[in-house]
Amino acid sequence: MLIDITGVILIPGNQGKDCPGNGEDETIECCCDECDYMLCCLDTEYPDHCATCSERDCPRNGEVDQK
């Protein structure tokens, strides 16, 4: 599990749509400005990074087909 310094659980990938810290929930402060995993949320970067991800706590690790 990836946790921000504010205690928010981070879910990289899927263009940031699934991440509670993406700024869409008004009760949770946006974590994107300081997120180490932000590149994983960008459409152009996500597939390549996810395919070679070594972050064992990432909830998406291994979900992309390894071709």
Secondary structure, 3 states (H helix, E strand, C coil): CEECCCCCEECCCHHHCCCCCCCCCCCCCCCHHHCCCHHHHCCCCHHHHHHCCCCCCCCCCCCCCCC
